Amino acid sequence: MIYHIVVGDMAAAPLNDAIVLAPELAGEVVVLKDILNVGPLQKEEGQSFSEMRTAFWQQVINNEKHPVHVDDFERLSDVCVELSKNEEAIAWFWMAPWPADICAYYWLLQYLGKYPGRFFVVNIAGLPFLDANGKVFFPKSISEIQPKEIVKARRLARAVNAAELETDGEEWRKLVAANGGVRTLEGGKRVASKNDDQYDNQLGSFCSHQYQKASKVVNQALSKFVIPTGDIYLGWRLRKMVDIGRLQVQGEMSKTLKDFEVKLPGDGADAQLNLAV
């Protein structure tokens, strides 16, 4: 029995298709929904990790009709129970060169590292794959890989060794201690902790002294820069920029990004005057 662990539903889709193609991959796909490269990592006293992460995402998404519940730890606990009961069961983590995946790897180590020789990593970083048209490319996400290519990638699976358990296990403790609002990938498996406003300047670069849809600002930032957070998080940052006075708003910020507009403070007259001088 193989427990295939991936970050996000999009990454799970081709993996499920690959399991149909290759019986040797037979097992269960376990999807981690949390994006651990953003938000706090330190729990408060009496608070569980899931409660802390749930509170963060509820603040970001702010949807009272459909409240967020982060339960990755609970589902991982179920996997650990099965690994304890069945010595032939193993866990594979499919890891792409993306900060959410690397952070998830460090988080998983503290639990799956307790099963020596049974926690495997399939690391696709820097490796070529064929796309749907047969052209070579280097994917940044498991979701970009064709199912038949995932079947081939199974050969990359290798058990995490004792040295990695010690050195990489320390990385998660460092990230928790830093408790940055954002974690960026610096190359390889190196992750750096940054402040909450890490991407605010990129967002601000697409704002002007004329109101425009928040959705437009976010989409422009995502298309221009490599920002591995998604639109929901960036929309939250826009709202924070309004709260601290970096942006002005009209519309309903409590709703979707299409329901409010933002602009830089003032009317731009000072900027025009400076240009004229």
MIVOTI-322027 format. One record per residue: x, y, z of N, C-alpha, C in turn; residue number from 0. Coordinates in nm, 3 decimals, decimal comma. Example, Ala and Ser with C-alpha at 12.3 -4.5 7.8 and 13.67 -1.06 7.14 Angstrom:
// residues 2
- 1,319 -0,569 0,780 1,230 -0,450 0,780 1,320 -0,330 0,780 0 .
- 1,285 -0,225 0,708 1,367 -0,106 0,714 1,290 0,003 0,787 1 .
This chain:
// residues 277
- 0,084 -0,119 0,000 0,000 0,000 0,000 0,088 0,125 0,000 0 .
- 0,065 0,214 -0,098 0,139 0,339 -0,104 0,044 0,455 -0,075 1 .
- 0,084 0,542 0,018 0,011 0,666 0,040 0,084 0,776 -0,036 2 .
- 0,023 0,821 -0,144 0,082 0,925 -0,228 0,037 1,060 -0,174 3 .
- 0,131 1,140 -0,126 0,099 1,269 -0,067 0,138 1,381 -0,162 4 .
- 0,044 1,470 -0,190 0,070 1,584 -0,279 0,010 1,709 -0,217 5 .
- 0,056 1,825 -0,265 0,002 1,953 -0,219 -0,097 2,005 -0,323 6 .
- -0,224 2,010 -0,287 -0,326 2,068 -0,372 -0,400 1,970 -0,460 7 .
- -0,527 2,000 -0,484 -0,613 1,913 -0,566 -0,564 1,903 -0,710 8 .
- -0,507 2,012 -0,763 -0,461 2,010 -0,901 -0,348 1,909 -0,921 9 .
- -0,261 1,897 -0,821 -0,152 1,800 -0,829 -0,204 1,658 -0,817 10 .
- -0,316 1,641 -0,747 -0,370 1,507 -0,726 -0,431 1,448 -0,853 11 .
- -0,483 1,533 -0,941 -0,555 1,486 -1,060 -0,469 1,397 -1,150 12 .
- -0,352 1,441 -1,198 -0,272 1,354 -1,285 -0,217 1,232 -1,211 13 .
- -0,197 1,245 -1,080 -0,148 1,131 -1,003 -0,254 1,022 -0,996 14 .
- -0,378 1,061 -0,976 -0,487 0,962 -0,977 -0,496 0,892 -1,111 15 .
- -0,479 0,969 -1,220 -0,482 0,909 -1,354 -0,364 0,814 -1,374 16 .
- -0,248 0,849 -1,319 -0,130 0,764 -1,333 -0,148 0,631 -1,261 17 .
- -0,216 0,634 -1,146 -0,239 0,511 -1,070 -0,325 0,414 -1,151 18 .
- -0,419 0,469 -1,230 -0,502 0,384 -1,316 -0,416 0,317 -1,423 19 .
- -0,316 0,391 -1,473 -0,230 0,339 -1,580 -0,129 0,237 -1,529 20 .
- -0,086 0,251 -1,404 0,023 0,168 -1,354 -0,016 0,101 -1,222 21 .
- -0,046 -0,027 -1,224 -0,086 -0,098 -1,101 0,020 -0,092 -0,992 22 .
- 0,148 -0,078 -1,031 0,254 -0,073 -0,931 0,248 0,054 -0,845 23 .
- 0,169 0,151 -0,890 0,150 0,274 -0,811 0,025 0,268 -0,724 24 .
- -0,042 0,155 -0,724 -0,170 0,143 -0,653 -0,158 0,189 -0,509 25 .
- -0,254 0,271 -0,471 -0,254 0,323 -0,335 -0,357 0,434 -0,321 26 .
- -0,340 0,514 -0,219 -0,433 0,622 -0,190 -0,363 0,757 -0,204 27 .
- -0,428 0,850 -0,272 -0,374 0,984 -0,286 -0,425 1,071 -0,170 28 .
- -0,332 1,126 -0,094 -0,365 1,211 0,020 -0,328 1,354 -0,017 29 .
- -0,427 1,442 -0,019 -0,406 1,580 -0,064 -0,391 1,673 0,056 30 .
- -0,278 1,745 0,059 -0,259 1,850 0,159 -0,319 1,979 0,103 31 .
- -0,415 2,036 0,173 -0,485 2,155 0,123 -0,418 2,285 0,167 32 .
- -0,347 2,280 0,278 -0,287 2,401 0,332 -0,165 2,442 0,249 33 .
- -0,143 2,573 0,238 -0,028 2,627 0,168 0,065 2,685 0,274 34 .
- 0,164 2,607 0,311 0,245 2,640 0,428 0,351 2,746 0,403 35 .
- 0,363 2,795 0,281 0,461 2,901 0,256 0,407 3,040 0,289 36 .
- 0,282 3,049 0,336 0,229 3,176 0,384 0,160 3,154 0,518 37 .
- 0,159 3,258 0,599 0,089 3,252 0,728 0,178 3,205 0,842 38 .
- 0,128 3,217 0,964 0,206 3,182 1,084 0,225 3,032 1,098 39 .
- 0,331 2,995 1,172 0,359 2,854 1,201 0,362 2,826 1,350 40 .
- 0,369 2,931 1,430 0,376 2,913 1,575 0,237 2,907 1,636 41 .
- 0,214 2,804 1,716 0,086 2,790 1,787 0,088 2,872 1,914 42 .
- -0,029 2,916 1,953 -0,042 2,977 2,084 -0,067 2,867 2,187 43 .
- -0,050 2,900 2,313 -0,068 2,800 2,419 -0,210 2,744 2,416 44 .
- -0,221 2,612 2,416 -0,351 2,547 2,414 -0,414 2,536 2,277 45 .
- -0,341 2,580 2,174 -0,394 2,580 2,038 -0,328 2,469 1,958 46 .
- -0,406 2,397 1,878 -0,348 2,295 1,791 -0,297 2,360 1,663 47 .
- -0,214 2,288 1,591 -0,161 2,339 1,464 -0,275 2,365 1,366 48 .
- -0,370 2,273 1,360 -0,484 2,289 1,268 -0,568 2,410 1,305 49 .
- -0,588 2,433 1,434 -0,665 2,548 1,479 -0,596 2,678 1,440 50 .
- -0,465 2,682 1,458 -0,388 2,802 1,424 -0,395 2,831 1,275 51 .
- -0,377 2,728 1,191 -0,381 2,748 1,046 -0,523 2,779 0,998 52 .
- -0,621 2,718 1,060 -0,761 2,748 1,026 -0,792 2,894 1,054 53 .
- -0,749 2,944 1,169 -0,774 3,083 1,206 -0,712 3,178 1,105 54 .
- -0,592 3,145 1,059 -0,525 3,229 0,959 -0,603 3,233 0,829 55 .
- -0,642 3,117 0,777 -0,711 3,114 0,648 -0,852 3,171 0,657 56 .
- -0,915 3,160 0,771 -1,046 3,223 0,787 -1,034 3,375 0,779 57 .
- -0,924 3,428 0,830 -0,898 3,571 0,820 -0,873 3,610 0,674 58 .
- -0,799 3,529 0,603 -0,764 3,559 0,463 -0,887 3,550 0,373 59 .
- -0,964 3,443 0,388 -1,076 3,419 0,298 -1,202 3,492 0,341 60 .
- -1,226 3,498 0,473 -1,338 3,576 0,528 -1,471 3,541 0,461 61 .
- -1,507 3,414 0,467 -1,633 3,369 0,409 -1,716 3,303 0,519 62 .
- -1,812 3,377 0,571 -1,892 3,325 0,682 -1,985 3,212 0,639 63 .
- -2,029 3,215 0,513 -2,119 3,110 0,465 -2,047 2,977 0,447 64 .
- -1,919 2,984 0,412 -1,841 2,861 0,391 -1,710 2,873 0,469 65 .
- -1,715 2,858 0,600 -1,594 2,874 0,682 -1,486 2,772 0,647 66 .
- -1,363 2,816 0,654 -1,249 2,731 0,621 -1,216 2,641 0,739 67 .
- -1,179 2,518 0,708 -1,129 2,427 0,812 -1,008 2,353 0,757 68 .
- -0,894 2,375 0,820 -0,770 2,309 0,779 -0,755 2,180 0,858 69 .
- -0,754 2,068 0,787 -0,748 1,939 0,856 -0,637 1,848 0,803 70 .
- -0,531 1,908 0,748 -0,420 1,827 0,696 -0,360 1,739 0,803 71 .
- -0,344 1,793 0,923 -0,282 1,715 1,031 -0,366 1,593 1,065 72 .
- -0,496 1,609 1,067 -0,584 1,497 1,100 -0,571 1,385 0,996 73 .
- -0,567 1,424 0,868 -0,554 1,322 0,763 -0,415 1,259 0,762 74 .
- -0,314 1,338 0,794 -0,179 1,281 0,806 -0,173 1,184 0,924 75 .
- -0,242 1,216 1,030 -0,246 1,127 1,146 -0,306 0,992 1,109 76 .
- -0,408 0,994 1,023 -0,468 0,869 0,976 -0,365 0,785 0,899 77 .
- -0,283 0,852 0,819 -0,178 0,781 0,745 -0,079 0,719 0,842 78 .
- -0,040 0,794 0,944 0,056 0,743 1,042 0,000 0,622 1,116 79 .
- -0,128 0,624 1,146 -0,192 0,510 1,211 -0,181 0,387 1,122 80 .
- -0,208 0,403 0,994 -0,200 0,290 0,901 -0,056 0,241 0,886 81 .
- 0,040 0,332 0,885 0,180 0,290 0,876 0,221 0,212 1,001 82 .
- 0,165 0,248 1,114 0,196 0,178 1,238 0,134 0,038 1,240 83 .
- 0,017 0,024 1,181 -0,053 -0,104 1,180 0,000 -0,199 1,074 84 .
- 0,046 -0,143 0,962 0,087 -0,225 0,849 0,231 -0,192 0,812 85 .
- 0,323 -0,281 0,843 0,465 -0,255 0,818 0,499 -0,254 0,669 86 .
- 0,411 -0,302 0,585 0,437 -0,299 0,441 0,388 -0,170 0,376 87 .
- 0,313 -0,092 0,449 0,264 0,035 0,395 0,379 0,137 0,393 88 .
- 0,380 0,219 0,288 0,483 0,322 0,274 0,416 0,453 0,231 89 .
- 0,490 0,563 0,247 0,439 0,694 0,207 0,535 0,758 0,108 90 .
- 0,480 0,811 -0,001 0,558 0,884 -0,101 0,510 1,029 -0,101 91 .
- 0,604 1,122 -0,093 0,570 1,263 -0,109 0,620 1,310 -0,245 92 .
- 0,526 1,355 -0,328 0,559 1,405 -0,461 0,590 1,554 -0,449 93 .
- 0,718 1,588 -0,467 0,765 1,722 -0,435 0,813 1,798 -0,559 94 .
- 0,751 1,912 -0,584 0,789 2,001 -0,694 0,875 2,114 -0,639 95 .
- 0,951 2,184 -0,725 1,033 2,296 -0,680 0,950 2,421 -0,658 96 .
- 0,867 2,417 -0,557 0,772 2,524 -0,527 0,770 2,540 -0,376 97 .
- 0,768 2,662 -0,323 0,781 2,680 -0,177 0,677 2,604 -0,095 98 .
- 0,554 2,595 -0,145 0,451 2,522 -0,070 0,490 2,375 -0,054 99 .
- 0,547 2,316 -0,158 0,588 2,176 -0,153 0,707 2,156 -0,059 100 .
- 0,805 2,245 -0,067 0,923 2,230 0,018 0,886 2,247 0,165 101 .
- 0,802 2,345 0,194 0,757 2,364 0,333 0,679 2,242 0,382 102 .
- 0,596 2,186 0,295 0,520 2,066 0,332 0,615 1,950 0,362 103 .
- 0,720 1,938 0,283 0,820 1,832 0,305 0,880 1,844 0,445 104 .
- 0,921 1,965 0,483 0,980 1,985 0,614 0,878 1,953 0,724 105 .
- 0,754 1,991 0,702 0,649 1,963 0,800 0,625 1,812 0,813 106 .
- 0,621 1,743 0,701 0,595 1,599 0,702 0,705 1,520 0,773 107 .
- 0,828 1,567 0,763 0,941 1,494 0,818 0,925 1,460 0,966 108 .
- 0,867 1,553 1,041 0,858 1,532 1,185 0,763 1,418 1,220 109 .
- 0,678 1,380 1,127 0,583 1,271 1,151 0,621 1,144 1,074 110 .
- 0,645 1,157 0,944 0,676 1,039 0,863 0,820 0,993 0,879 111 .
- 0,904 1,080 0,933 1,041 1,040 0,959 1,052 0,935 1,069 112 .
- 0,943 0,912 1,139 0,941 0,811 1,246 0,932 0,670 1,189 113 .
- 0,922 0,659 1,056 0,911 0,528 0,992 1,029 0,509 0,898 114 .
- 1,146 0,474 0,952 1,269 0,463 0,874 1,253 0,370 0,753 115 .
- 1,301 0,417 0,638 1,297 0,337 0,518 1,161 0,327 0,453 116 .
- 1,061 0,398 0,510 0,925 0,387 0,456 0,866 0,522 0,415 117 .
- 0,945 0,628 0,430 0,904 0,759 0,382 0,991 0,794 0,261 118 .
- 0,926 0,801 0,145 0,995 0,826 0,020 0,960 0,964 -0,034 119 .
- 1,053 1,022 -0,109 1,031 1,149 -0,176 1,054 1,131 -0,325 120 .
- 0,961 1,185 -0,404 0,979 1,192 -0,550 1,001 1,338 -0,582 121 .
- 1,126 1,376 -0,600 1,163 1,516 -0,619 1,186 1,543 -0,769 122 .
- 1,101 1,628 -0,828 1,111 1,653 -0,972 1,192 1,778 -1,005 123 .
- 1,252 1,841 -0,906 1,324 1,966 -0,928 1,435 1,951 -1,032 124 .
- 1,433 2,038 -1,133 1,538 2,042 -1,233 1,537 1,928 -1,332 125 .
- 1,431 1,848 -1,333 1,426 1,732 -1,422 1,333 1,758 -1,540 126 .
- 1,372 1,709 -1,661 1,289 1,732 -1,780 1,175 1,630 -1,792 127 .
- 1,062 1,677 -1,842 0,947 1,590 -1,869 0,892 1,627 -2,007 128 .
- 0,808 1,542 -2,061 0,744 1,569 -2,188 0,603 1,622 -2,163 129 .
- 0,568 1,729 -2,234 0,432 1,782 -2,221 0,337 1,708 -2,312 130 .
- 0,214 1,755 -2,324 0,112 1,686 -2,403 0,148 1,681 -2,551 131 .
- 0,233 1,773 -2,596 0,275 1,776 -2,737 0,409 1,708 -2,760 132 .
- 0,462 1,643 -2,659 0,587 1,572 -2,673 0,711 1,659 -2,663 133 .
- 0,694 1,784 -2,618 0,807 1,875 -2,604 0,862 1,870 -2,461 134 .
- 0,993 1,887 -2,452 1,059 1,882 -2,321 1,034 2,012 -2,245 135 .
- 1,001 2,001 -2,116 0,986 2,118 -2,030 1,024 2,079 -1,888 136 .
- 1,039 2,180 -1,803 1,078 2,158 -1,664 0,964 2,206 -1,574 137 .
- 0,882 2,117 -1,526 0,763 2,156 -1,449 0,796 2,216 -1,314 138 .
- 0,711 2,310 -1,273 0,720 2,370 -1,141 0,616 2,311 -1,047 139 .
- 0,528 2,227 -1,100 0,422 2,168 -1,019 0,393 2,027 -1,068 140 .
- 0,353 1,941 -0,978 0,314 1,805 -1,016 0,194 1,810 -1,110 141 .
- 0,109 1,912 -1,096 -0,011 1,924 -1,179 0,021 1,942 -1,326 142 .
- 0,143 1,986 -1,359 0,182 2,011 -1,497 0,227 1,885 -1,570 143 .
- 0,245 1,776 -1,497 0,303 1,655 -1,555 0,193 1,563 -1,608 144 .
- 0,213 1,512 -1,728 0,120 1,417 -1,786 0,120 1,286 -1,707 145 .
- 0,004 1,220 -1,694 -0,003 1,095 -1,617 0,100 0,989 -1,660 146 .
- 0,121 0,975 -1,790 0,218 0,873 -1,835 0,360 0,911 -1,795 147 .
- 0,387 1,040 -1,782 0,518 1,084 -1,735 0,532 1,062 -1,585 148 .
- 0,422 1,073 -1,514 0,424 1,045 -1,370 0,456 0,897 -1,346 149 .
- 0,403 0,812 -1,432 0,433 0,668 -1,421 0,584 0,647 -1,431 150 .
- 0,649 0,716 -1,525 0,795 0,705 -1,539 0,866 0,762 -1,416 151 .
- 0,810 0,871 -1,363 0,875 0,941 -1,250 0,878 0,857 -1,123 152 .
- 0,802 0,749 -1,120 0,802 0,666 -1,000 0,942 0,614 -0,969 153 .
- 1,027 0,605 -1,072 1,164 0,557 -1,052 1,248 0,654 -0,971 154 .
- 1,198 0,777 -0,956 1,271 0,877 -0,878 1,252 0,859 -0,728 155 .
- 1,155 0,780 -0,690 1,123 0,764 -0,547 1,242 0,706 -0,472 156 .
- 1,280 0,772 -0,366 1,390 0,721 -0,281 1,357 0,751 -0,136 157 .
- 1,399 0,662 -0,051 1,372 0,677 0,092 1,456 0,791 0,150 158 .
- 1,394 0,869 0,237 1,467 0,974 0,308 1,564 0,908 0,405 159 .
- 1,693 0,944 0,395 1,792 0,877 0,479 1,808 0,944 0,616 160 .
- 1,887 0,883 0,700 1,903 0,930 0,838 1,963 1,070 0,843 161 .
- 2,059 1,098 0,755 2,124 1,229 0,755 2,023 1,338 0,719 162 .
- 1,936 1,309 0,622 1,833 1,406 0,583 1,732 1,427 0,696 163 .
- 1,699 1,320 0,765 1,605 1,333 0,875 1,658 1,429 0,981 164 .
- 1,789 1,426 1,002 1,848 1,513 1,103 1,860 1,656 1,053 165 .
- 1,922 1,676 0,936 1,947 1,812 0,887 1,819 1,880 0,838 166 .
- 1,739 1,810 0,759 1,617 1,870 0,708 1,513 1,887 0,818 167 .
- 1,516 1,797 0,916 1,424 1,810 1,028 1,447 1,938 1,105 168 .
- 1,571 1,984 1,110 1,604 2,107 1,180 1,548 2,229 1,106 169 .
- 1,533 2,219 0,975 1,482 2,331 0,895 1,341 2,370 0,937 170 .
- 1,258 2,273 0,966 1,121 2,306 1,008 1,122 2,382 1,140 171 .
- 1,207 2,342 1,232 1,216 2,411 1,360 1,262 2,556 1,340 172 .
- 1,352 2,578 1,245 1,397 2,714 1,216 1,284 2,799 1,159 173 .
- 1,205 2,739 1,071 1,094 2,813 1,010 0,989 2,849 1,115 174 .
- 0,963 2,756 1,204 0,865 2,784 1,311 0,916 2,894 1,402 175 .
- 1,045 2,889 1,435 1,103 2,990 1,524 1,099 3,128 1,460 176 .
- 1,126 3,136 1,329 1,122 3,263 1,257 0,979 3,315 1,244 177 .
- 0,886 3,222 1,219 0,743 3,253 1,212 0,714 3,369 1,117 178 .
- 0,781 3,372 1,003 0,757 3,477 0,905 0,620 3,465 0,842 179 .
- 0,573 3,576 0,787 0,442 3,573 0,721 0,447 3,508 0,585 180 .
- 0,566 3,503 0,526 0,586 3,443 0,394 0,716 3,365 0,396 181 .
- 0,720 3,253 0,322 0,842 3,177 0,307 0,871 3,160 0,159 182 .
- 0,993 3,196 0,120 1,029 3,193 -0,022 1,134 3,085 -0,046 183 .
- 1,133 3,030 -0,167 1,229 2,927 -0,205 1,351 2,995 -0,265 184 .
- 1,467 2,969 -0,206 1,591 3,036 -0,248 1,677 2,946 -0,336 185 .
- 1,624 2,833 -0,376 1,701 2,738 -0,457 1,719 2,607 -0,384 186 .
- 1,711 2,495 -0,459 1,721 2,365 -0,394 1,609 2,347 -0,294 187 .
- 1,646 2,316 -0,171 1,547 2,306 -0,063 1,564 2,418 0,039 188 .
- 1,632 2,525 0,000 1,655 2,637 0,092 1,532 2,729 0,094 189 .
- 1,478 2,746 0,213 1,360 2,831 0,232 1,395 2,945 0,326 190 .
- 1,355 3,066 0,290 1,383 3,184 0,373 1,252 3,244 0,423 191 .
- 1,253 3,288 0,548 1,135 3,351 0,608 1,135 3,501 0,578 192 .
- 1,020 3,552 0,535 1,005 3,693 0,500 0,886 3,752 0,575 193 .
- 0,869 3,883 0,563 0,757 3,951 0,627 0,627 3,934 0,548 194 .
- 0,516 3,967 0,611 0,385 3,958 0,546 0,378 4,041 0,418 195 .
- 0,451 4,154 0,416 0,441 4,246 0,303 0,537 4,213 0,188 196 .
- 0,585 4,089 0,183 0,683 4,049 0,083 0,642 4,085 -0,059 197 .
- 0,514 4,073 -0,092 0,469 4,096 -0,229 0,388 4,225 -0,246 198 .
- 0,385 4,308 -0,142 0,304 4,430 -0,149 0,354 4,527 -0,256 199 .
- 0,485 4,539 -0,272 0,537 4,632 -0,373 0,502 4,587 -0,514 200 .
- 0,502 4,455 -0,536 0,461 4,406 -0,668 0,315 4,440 -0,696 201 .
- 0,231 4,422 -0,595 0,090 4,460 -0,610 0,077 4,610 -0,634 202 .
- 0,149 4,688 -0,555 0,140 4,833 -0,567 0,188 4,886 -0,701 203 .
- 0,278 4,812 -0,767 0,330 4,858 -0,896 0,223 4,859 -1,005 204 .
- 0,113 4,790 -0,983 0,004 4,787 -1,081 -0,113 4,876 -1,039 205 .
- -0,095 4,950 -0,932 -0,197 5,045 -0,888 -0,163 5,184 -0,940 206 .
- -0,263 5,260 -0,971 -0,245 5,396 -1,020 -0,332 5,491 -0,937 207 .
- -0,342 5,615 -0,983 -0,428 5,711 -0,913 -0,571 5,706 -0,966 208 .
- -0,600 5,605 -1,044 -0,736 5,580 -1,092 -0,783 5,447 -1,034 209 .
- -0,909 5,443 -0,993 -0,962 5,318 -0,939 -0,965 5,209 -1,045 210 .
- -0,928 5,089 -1,006 -0,940 4,972 -1,092 -0,971 4,850 -1,007 211 .
- -1,033 4,753 -1,069 -1,076 4,633 -0,997 -0,958 4,567 -0,926 212 .
- -0,983 4,524 -0,802 -0,881 4,452 -0,727 -0,839 4,325 -0,801 213 .
- -0,935 4,261 -0,866 -0,904 4,139 -0,942 -0,806 4,166 -1,054 214 .
- -0,817 4,283 -1,117 -0,725 4,320 -1,226 -0,584 4,338 -1,172 215 .
- -0,571 4,407 -1,059 -0,440 4,430 -0,998 -0,373 4,298 -0,964 216 .
- -0,448 4,209 -0,901 -0,393 4,079 -0,862 -0,354 3,996 -0,984 217 .
- -0,438 3,992 -1,085 -0,408 3,914 -1,205 -0,286 3,967 -1,278 218 .
- -0,271 4,099 -1,282 -0,154 4,158 -1,346 -0,026 4,122 -1,271 219 .
- -0,032 4,126 -1,138 0,085 4,091 -1,057 0,124 3,945 -1,077 220 .
- 0,024 3,857 -1,082 0,052 3,714 -1,100 0,109 3,684 -1,239 221 .
- 0,066 3,762 -1,339 0,116 3,738 -1,475 0,255 3,796 -1,497 222 .
- 0,288 3,902 -1,423 0,417 3,969 -1,441 0,527 3,909 -1,354 223 .
- 0,493 3,876 -1,231 0,592 3,827 -1,135 0,564 3,682 -1,097 224 .
- 0,669 3,613 -1,051 0,651 3,478 -0,996 0,614 3,494 -0,849 225 .
- 0,485 3,486 -0,819 0,436 3,501 -0,682 0,363 3,372 -0,644 226 .
- 0,428 3,284 -0,570 0,372 3,151 -0,542 0,273 3,146 -0,427 227 .
- 0,172 3,233 -0,432 0,076 3,235 -0,323 -0,068 3,215 -0,368 228 .
- -0,099 3,253 -0,492 -0,237 3,247 -0,539 -0,309 3,378 -0,517 229 .
- -0,422 3,394 -0,586 -0,494 3,520 -0,584 -0,563 3,549 -0,452 230 .
- -0,605 3,447 -0,380 -0,677 3,470 -0,254 -0,587 3,541 -0,154 231 .
- -0,464 3,493 -0,140 -0,370 3,556 -0,047 -0,338 3,699 -0,091 232 .
- -0,315 3,720 -0,220 -0,282 3,853 -0,268 -0,399 3,949 -0,250 233 .
- -0,520 3,899 -0,265 -0,638 3,982 -0,238 -0,642 4,026 -0,093 234 .
- -0,603 3,938 -0,002 -0,596 3,972 0,140 -0,491 4,080 0,164 235 .
- -0,378 4,070 0,093 -0,274 4,172 0,109 -0,322 4,307 0,057 236 .
- -0,399 4,307 -0,052 -0,455 4,434 -0,100 -0,542 4,498 0,008 237 .
- -0,623 4,417 0,074 -0,709 4,469 0,181 -0,625 4,524 0,296 238 .
- -0,514 4,457 0,326 -0,425 4,505 0,431 -0,361 4,638 0,391 239 .
- -0,328 4,651 0,263 -0,268 4,776 0,214 -0,369 4,891 0,226 240 .
- -0,497 4,860 0,211 -0,601 4,961 0,233 -0,607 4,998 0,381 241 .
- -0,599 4,897 0,467 -0,609 4,920 0,612 -0,500 5,012 0,663 242 .
- -0,380 5,002 0,605 -0,268 5,084 0,654 -0,251 5,213 0,575 243 .
- -0,342 5,238 0,480 -0,340 5,365 0,408 -0,255 5,369 0,282 244 .
- -0,200 5,257 0,242 -0,120 5,256 0,118 -0,209 5,262 -0,006 245 .
- -0,333 5,221 0,010 -0,429 5,224 -0,100 -0,561 5,280 -0,050 246 .
- -0,638 5,335 -0,143 -0,774 5,376 -0,114 -0,869 5,279 -0,184 247 .
- -0,992 5,270 -0,133 -1,084 5,168 -0,182 -1,223 5,226 -0,205 248 .
- -1,292 5,168 -0,301 -1,436 5,190 -0,315 -1,498 5,056 -0,350 249 .
- -1,619 5,035 -0,300 -1,684 4,906 -0,317 -1,684 4,828 -0,188 250 .
- -1,711 4,699 -0,197 -1,727 4,615 -0,078 -1,608 4,518 -0,065 251 .
- -1,514 4,555 0,021 -1,396 4,471 0,040 -1,428 4,336 0,102 252 .
- -1,542 4,325 0,168 -1,577 4,200 0,235 -1,620 4,093 0,136 253 .
- -1,640 4,134 0,011 -1,682 4,038 -0,091 -1,563 3,995 -0,177 254 .
- -1,586 3,958 -0,301 -1,480 3,907 -0,386 -1,394 4,019 -0,442 255 .
- -1,285 3,983 -0,508 -1,195 4,082 -0,566 -1,261 4,163 -0,678 256 .
- -1,369 4,112 -0,733 -1,440 4,185 -0,838 -1,538 4,287 -0,781 257 .
- -1,556 4,284 -0,649 -1,656 4,371 -0,586 -1,598 4,499 -0,527 258 .
- -1,467 4,519 -0,541 -1,411 4,646 -0,493 -1,295 4,689 -0,582 259 .
- -1,266 4,818 -0,576 -1,160 4,877 -0,657 -1,062 4,949 -0,566 260 .
- -0,937 4,959 -0,612 -0,834 5,025 -0,532 -0,757 5,124 -0,618 261 .
- -0,695 5,221 -0,550 -0,608 5,317 -0,618 -0,509 5,373 -0,519 262 .
- -0,404 5,437 -0,570 -0,307 5,503 -0,485 -0,370 5,627 -0,422 263 .
- -0,326 5,665 -0,302 -0,382 5,785 -0,238 -0,357 5,910 -0,322 264 .
- -0,447 6,006 -0,315 -0,431 6,130 -0,388 -0,477 6,118 -0,532 265 .
- -0,453 6,227 -0,608 -0,498 6,228 -0,748 -0,384 6,225 -0,848 266 .
- -0,261 6,213 -0,798 -0,146 6,205 -0,888 -0,092 6,338 -0,931 267 .
- -0,148 6,450 -0,882 -0,104 6,583 -0,924 0,041 6,609 -0,882 268 .
- 0,076 6,564 -0,761 0,212 6,586 -0,714 0,314 6,515 -0,802 269 .
- 0,277 6,391 -0,843 0,367 6,315 -0,929 0,386 6,385 -1,063 270 .
- 0,276 6,441 -1,119 0,283 6,511 -1,246 0,369 6,636 -1,233 271 .
- 0,357 6,708 -1,118 0,435 6,827 -1,094 0,584 6,795 -1,090 272 .
- 0,617 6,687 -1,022 0,757 6,645 -1,011 0,815 6,613 -1,148 273 .
- 0,735 6,549 -1,232 0,781 6,516 -1,367 0,807 6,641 -1,448 274 .
- 0,718 6,742 -1,429 0,733 6,866 -1,505 0,860 6,939 -1,466 275 .
- 0,894 6,936 -1,337 1,017 7,000 -1,288 1,139 6,928 -1,342 276 .
